[in-house]
Amino acid sequence: MIPVLETNRLVLRGYRPADFADYSARRADPSYARFLGDGTPSNEEQSWASFLQIAGLWAVAGFGEWAVEERQRRVLVGGVGFILRKRDRGEALKDVLEIGYGVATTFAGNGYTTEALNAALAWGRNHLGATRRCVAIIAPGNEPSVRIAVKCAFTRGLDIISGGRPRMVYERRL
């Protein structure tokens, strides 16, 4: 049910049970987690709930997050995908499609995130509608995420409070 997307260096695919250890380790890494949620690394229980939520969104909405795998070595490097969490972020963002992206810190800086994000956006244009509004919600100070968003044609929009914390909204049409 989850489509497989391929780029020159990556395979975007559904998560498998065997991916959980890497997924959990990524979310437990303080360097990775500092810009997510409240900035606290996730424990195994929290990571498991998030891991299951990914599968649930694909089953219910027909879109979600892909596991991002390095094609040559077949190692999991991160994740990218569409999010619909029904968070209260105000009327301007009610039911607006969100996209999230990230790679484990050991794979940062090599262009994998931009490559994966572009592949996900192309899929979204074809399957969710080219005119659909999409946002990336980024914590202040997360300059690498801002650079990736800008490379992928997102522009700065609103500043909001989400979960009691300030966030910057970058947006584009799929």
N, C-alpha and C positions, 0 to 999 in steps of 0.2 A: 504494500500500500504506500510506502514511503518511496518517492522517486530517488533514483541514484543519479547524481550529477557529477560530471568529470571535467576537470580542467587539465592544463598541462602537467601540473605537479600534484594535484589533489583529487581525492574522491570524496564527495559528500554523500553520505548514506545514513540510513537509520541507525540509531544506537542498538547495540547488542548487549546481552547480559555480561559478556566478557569485557565490555568497555567500562563497566562501573568502577573498577579500581582506579583507572586513569582519570575518569570523570570526577570521582570523589577526591583524588589527590589534587587535581587542579583547583577545585573549590575550597580545599583546605589550605592552599598556599596563600599566606598573608599578602604576598606581592600581587597575586591575581585577585584576591577577594577584596582588597582595600577599596575598590570603586564599585562594588556590588552591594546592593541593599544597605545595611548599616555599616558595611566595611569589615564585619567580623567574618573570619573564615568559617566555613560550614563544617559541622561534624558529620559523621557517617549517616546518621538518621536524617538530617536535613538534606544531604546530598541524595539519599535514596528517594525521598519525597519529590525532589526536583527532577530526578531521573525518570520517575514514573509519570510525572506531570507532562514531560515531553511526549511520551508515548500516547498519553490521553488526549493531548491537543491534536495530534495527527488523526487519531481515531474520531474525534468529535468535529473538528473544524476543517480537516483536509489539508492543513498546513502545520508547520511547527519547526523544530530545530533539527538540523542534520549534525551528525558526527562528522568531523573533518579529519580525514586520514591522509597522510603523506603517501602518494601513489607508489613511489619506488621502494620504500622500506616497510610500507603497510603498518605504520604506527599512528596512533590517534594523536592529533596535535591540538585539537580544540573543537569548537562548535560554532555554528552560525544558523540563524533561522528566525522565523516570524513568531511573534508572541502576542497573545491576546489574554491578558490577565484580569481584565475588568477592575483595574485599580481606579480609585477616584483621583483623577488628575485635572478635574474641571471640565466644563462643557466643551471647550475648544479641542480637547483630546479624547472625548467620549467615543469609544468604539473605533478609534483610529488604530490602524495596524502598526505594531512596533516591531523593530528588528533588533536583534542582539547578536553580538559577535565577540569572539575572543579565542586566543590560543594560550596554551600553557606557557609560562614565562621562559622555559627553555627553548621555545620555538619563536619567540617574539623577535621582530626586527628583520624578518626575511621575506615579507610580502605575502605570507600565507593568508593572513586575515583579509587583506584587500582582495586577493584572488577569490577566496571563498565567498566574501560578501557580494562581489560582482556576479558570481554564479547564482547565488540565492536571489538576488534582485532580478536577474534575467528570467529565472524560473517564475518569480512572482509576477513579472510583467505578462508572461504568457498564460499563467494559470489563475491569477487573482485580479487582473485588469491593469492595463498600463496607466490608467488615470487614477488609480487608487492611491490615496495619501499614505505615506509610510514615515514613521519617525524613529530616530535613534535617540534614546534618552541617556545622557552622559553626565556623570558626576563632575563637578568643577575640579580642575586639576588633572583630569585624565587626558592629557595632551595627546598621547598616542591614539586614543580612540577618536578624538576630534580630527586628527590628521587623516585617519582612515575614512571617517565620514565625509570629509571634504574631498578626498580623492575619488570617492564614489558619488559625487555630485549632490551631497546633502548640503543644505544651507542652514545657518543659525536662525532659529525661530524664537519661541517663547523661553523664558526662564520660569520654572515651576517649582513647587514643593511637592515631592512625592515621598510618601512614607515618612513625613516629617523632616526630610532632608532636601536641600536645594539641588536642582538638576537643570541642565541645559537641554533644550530640545533642538535637534537637527532634523530637517525634514526634506522630503522630495516626493515626487510622484514615481511610482514604480516604473 
